[in-house]
Amino acid sequence: MLLVLMLVIAGVMSIIEFDRVGASIKNVMDDNYKSIEQTKYMLDALEREDSGLLMYLMGNRETGSQTIDLAYSTIQNAIKLAQTNITERDEEKYIGNIIEEYKKFHTSVKQITDTSITLTLDEKNEIYLQNQQLFFAAKKSINELMQLNQDGIYKQTELMKENSKRAMMPAIVSIVAAIVFALLLNFFISEYFINPIHRLIDSLKSYYPEMGRIDAKIGLKDEIKTLEDEINNLIVRFKVK
C-alpha cells in the first residue's frame, strides 16, 4: 500500500510540474513565433515596396504608388504587432532599429517618386541603385529580429529539456525508493518468516523419535518459535502416552 501511495504521489507531482513548465514555455514560444511571423510580413512588404518603386520609375506610376502605400501600411502593422510580442532581451532595440532603417528607406522612396518626373532614365537607374543600400540595411535589421526570435525558440527548447528532467526527478526518486523499500521488505519477510518456516519444515521432515525434540534454530521469540515449542510439547505428550 505504501509503495502504491509513493508512486501515485510521484506521478501527481510530475504531472503538475510538466503542466506548469509546458504552459509557461508555450506562452513564450507562441510570442516568438508571432514575432517571426511579423518579420516575414515585413520582409515581404519591403520587397513589394522596392518593386513598387521600380514600377514607378519604369512609368507604371499608379500601380507602383499603390504597391508602395500598401507595403508601408503592412510594415507599420507588423511593427506594432511585433512590439506587443516582446519576449527576448533587447528585442525593443531590434524593433527600434527596424523602425529607423525602414524610415530611411521609405523616406528615400517617397523622395524619388516625387522627383522622378524630371529625371532621365540613367538618372533613375542610378538613384534606384543608390536606394538599394537603404533597402538592404532595412532588410538586415528585419532579419536580425527574426534571428533573435529563432535563437529564443532554440533556447526555450533547451530549457524545456532541462525542466523536463527536473519534472521527472520526483518520479525517479520515488521509483528508486519504492524499489529499495520492496527489496528491504522482501529481505525482512524472507529472513524472519519464510526461512524460519522452511527450517521448521525441514526439521519436521528429518525428525526421528529418538531425537527427542526438533530444533529449527529459530532465534526470535515470535509466533514461529511458539509453533516450534508447541510441536515439541506435542511430541512429548505422544511419548508420555
SETORLO-348305 format. One line per field, with one value per residue (C-alpha): residue number from 1; residue in one letter; x, y, z; chain. Coordinates in steps of 0.001 Angstrom, whole numbers, padded with zeros to 6 digits. Last residue first. Layout:
BEGIN
i = [NUM_...];
aa = [A_...];
xx = [X_...];
yy = [Y_...];
zz = [Z_...];
ch = [A_...];
***
This chain:
BEGIN
i = [241_240_239_238_237_236_235_234_233_232_231_230_229_228_227_226_225_224_223_222_221_220_219_218_217_216_215_214_213_212_211_210_209_208_207_206_205_204_203_202_201_200_199_198_197_196_195_194_193_192_191_190_189_188_187_186_185_184_183_182_181_180_179_178_177_176_175_174_173_172_171_170_169_168_167_166_165_164_163_162_161_160_159_158_157_156_155_154_153_152_151_150_149_148_147_146_145_144_143_142_141_140_139_138_137_136_135_134_133_132_131_130_129_128_127_126_125_124_123_122_121_120_119_118_117_116_115_114_113_112_111_110_109_108_107_106_105_104_103_102_101_100_99_98_97_96_95_94_93_92_91_90_89_88_87_86_85_84_83_82_81_80_79_78_77_76_75_74_73_72_71_70_69_68_67_66_65_64_63_62_61_60_59_58_57_56_55_54_53_52_51_50_49_48_47_46_45_44_43_42_41_40_39_38_37_36_35_34_33_32_31_30_29_28_27_26_25_24_23_22_21_20_19_18_17_16_15_14_13_12_11_10_9_8_7_6_5_4_3_2_1];
aa = [K_V_K_F_R_V_I_L_N_N_I_E_D_E_L_T_K_I_E_D_K_L_G_I_K_A_D_I_R_G_M_E_P_Y_Y_S_K_L_S_D_I_L_R_H_I_P_N_I_F_Y_E_S_I_F_F_N_L_L_L_A_F_V_I_A_A_V_I_S_V_I_A_P_M_M_A_R_K_S_N_E_K_M_L_E_T_Q_K_Y_I_G_D_Q_N_L_Q_M_L_E_N_I_S_K_K_A_A_F_F_L_Q_Q_N_Q_L_Y_I_E_N_K_E_D_L_T_L_T_I_S_T_D_T_I_Q_K_V_S_T_H_F_K_K_Y_E_E_I_I_N_G_I_Y_K_E_E_D_R_E_T_I_N_T_Q_A_L_K_I_A_N_Q_I_T_S_Y_A_L_D_I_T_Q_S_G_T_E_R_N_G_M_L_Y_M_L_L_G_S_D_E_R_E_L_A_D_L_M_Y_K_T_Q_E_I_S_K_Y_N_D_D_M_V_N_K_I_S_A_G_V_R_D_F_E_I_I_S_M_V_G_A_I_V_L_M_L_V_L_L_M];
xx = [001321_004207_005974_002921_002786_006479_005995_003076_005221_007890_005281_004103_007659_008143_004842_005913_009163_007078_004859_007814_010642_013429_016296_014674_017271_014807_015419_013146_012955_013632_015916_014980_011553_013099_012686_014171_010913_009953_013285_012989_009521_010841_013788_011427_009189_012230_013302_009912_009122_012004_014676_012408_009879_012613_014574_011441_010578_014110_013957_010500_011633_014699_012489_010000_012780_014124_010614_010033_013314_012617_009073_010184_013047_010895_009955_013618_014421_011501_012783_016139_014573_012163_015085_016767_013596_013269_016829_016054_012900_014912_017501_014663_013441_016803_017229_013928_014960_018285_016490_014419_017546_019209_016214_016295_020029_019448_016808_018914_021782_019305_018441_021747_020776_017414_019061_021442_018671_016520_019438_020006_016326_016300_014842_012178_009292_011342_011249_008281_008795_012430_011545_008918_011380_014044_011616_010683_014312_015254_012082_012850_016229_014849_011802_013899_016444_013654_012471_015958_016153_012791_014119_016905_016241_013654_009926_008403_005096_003213_006004_005914_002231_003013_005891_003663_001023_003620_005075_001698_000797_004101_003637_000158_001453_004334_002107_-000427_002313_003758_000335_-000354_003137_003740_006471_009580_010388_007028_007455_010887_009468_006685_009255_011086_007798_006998_010338_009776_006249_007613_010340_007898_005378_008178_009207_005612_005651_008909_007320_004281_006531_008434_005175_003958_007315_006911_003365_004277_007227_004987_002266_004666_006584_003410_001881_005111_005378_001783_002152_005424_003922_000880_003070_005329_002324_000833_004182_004548_000951_001448_004552_002802_000000];
yy = [-041939_-039989_-040039_-038531_-035771_-035007_-034733_-032370_-030202_-030156_-029053_-026387_-025100_-024912_-023032_-020579_-020022_-019329_-016930_-014929_-015246_-014863_-017303_-020081_-022834_-025348_-027698_-030713_-032626_-036155_-037331_-040956_-040377_-039331_-035885_-035121_-033932_-031997_-030185_-029358_-027865_-025755_-024606_-023651_-021767_-019938_-019030_-017663_-015515_-013523_-013624_-013967_-011381_-008925_-009423_-008929_-005791_-004469_-005185_-003592_-000491_-000148_-000481_002047_004493_004162_004678_007636_009295_008747_010102_013157_013715_013672_017338_018254_016398_018085_021441_020788_019679_022627_024985_023553_024146_027638_028411_027253_029366_032388_031785_031953_035127_036849_035569_037189_040465_040352_039594_042755_044878_043329_044116_047760_047970_046147_048657_051625_050379_049695_053387_054062_051555_053277_056693_055468_053810_056932_059101_056830_057004_060810_062578_065331_063010_061128_063943_062952_059213_059510_061488_058936_056053_057887_058433_054750_053641_055993_055104_051423_051832_053681_051476_048321_049637_050325_046735_045477_047792_046526_042956_043853_040621_038418_038218_041202_040227_043560_045413_042790_043600_047293_046527_044264_046996_049533_047046_046316_050009_050777_047840_049067_052577_051352_048999_051755_054120_051492_050667_054346_055197_052481_054561_052455_054575_053735_050027_050105_051867_049300_046501_048034_048365_044745_043561_045550_044108_040542_041274_042921_040071_037605_039734_039528_035729_035657_037850_035565_032522_034119_035052_031452_030254_032368_031177_027543_027755_028806_026237_023327_024047_024186_021097_019112_020090_019111_015796_015018_015750_013572_010680_010896_010918_007881_006034_006696_005613_002354_001529_002382_000000];
zz = [026054_027508_024136_022405_025020_024496_020736_021246_023503_020782_018248_020689_021065_017298_016913_019615_017716_014608_016549_017822_020311_017817_017385_015390_015174_013732_016682_016933_020172_021390_018629_019293_017733_014365_012781_009331_007763_010892_010973_007258_007872_010755_008685_005829_008296_009679_006101_005066_008102_009591_006897_003850_005006_006011_002802_000679_002635_002159_-001577_-001874_000046_-002188_-005282_-003882_-003073_-006611_-008020_-005704_-006692_-010383_-010105_-008150_-010671_-013810_-013534_-013223_-016437_-018162_-016957_-018610_-021878_-021858_-021328_-024424_-026423_-024942_-026041_-029593_-029634_-028494_-031215_-033739_-032035_-032368_-035929_-036948_-035339_-037178_-040428_-040017_-039434_-042487_-044697_-043620_-044434_-047725_-048803_-047710_-049862_-052670_-052796_-054563_-057252_-057715_-057907_-060644_-062625_-062407_-063518_-066498_-067439_-067219_-064234_-064208_-063366_-060761_-058218_-056025_-056589_-055513_-052381_-051437_-051835_-049826_-046976_-047150_-046891_-044078_-042166_-042685_-041046_-038005_-037487_-037898_-035393_-032912_-033379_-032566_-029566_-028307_-028579_-026134_-024169_-025801_-025152_-026955_-028522_-028418_-030251_-033006_-033558_-033993_-036380_-038490_-038761_-039901_-042393_-043936_-044267_-045999_-048372_-049299_-049959_-052116_-054123_-054717_-055925_-058281_-059690_-060382_-061593_-064178_-065843_-065215_-062155_-060616_-061328_-059666_-056640_-056406_-056572_-053625_-051789_-052600_-051216_-048038_-047739_-047954_-045437_-043028_-043313_-042572_-039603_-038347_-038477_-036529_-033866_-033676_-033377_-030509_-028774_-029067_-027729_-024584_-023932_-024613_-022196_-019312_-020056_-020556_-017355_-015260_-016885_-016559_-012872_-012115_-013961_-012173_-008743_-009498_-010644_-007611_-005267_-007034_-006890_-003164_-002479_-004403_-002373_000894_000000];
ch = [A_A_A_A_A_A_A_A_A_A_A_A_A_A_A_A_A_A_A_A_A_A_A_A_A_A_A_A_A_A_A_A_A_A_A_A_A_A_A_A_A_A_A_A_A_A_A_A_A_A_A_A_A_A_A_A_A_A_A_A_A_A_A_A_A_A_A_A_A_A_A_A_A_A_A_A_A_A_A_A_A_A_A_A_A_A_A_A_A_A_A_A_A_A_A_A_A_A_A_A_A_A_A_A_A_A_A_A_A_A_A_A_A_A_A_A_A_A_A_A_A_A_A_A_A_A_A_A_A_A_A_A_A_A_A_A_A_A_A_A_A_A_A_A_A_A_A_A_A_A_A_A_A_A_A_A_A_A_A_A_A_A_A_A_A_A_A_A_A_A_A_A_A_A_A_A_A_A_A_A_A_A_A_A_A_A_A_A_A_A_A_A_A_A_A_A_A_A_A_A_A_A_A_A_A_A_A_A_A_A_A_A_A_A_A_A_A_A_A_A_A_A_A_A_A_A_A_A_A_A_A_A_A_A_A_A_A_A_A_A_A];
***
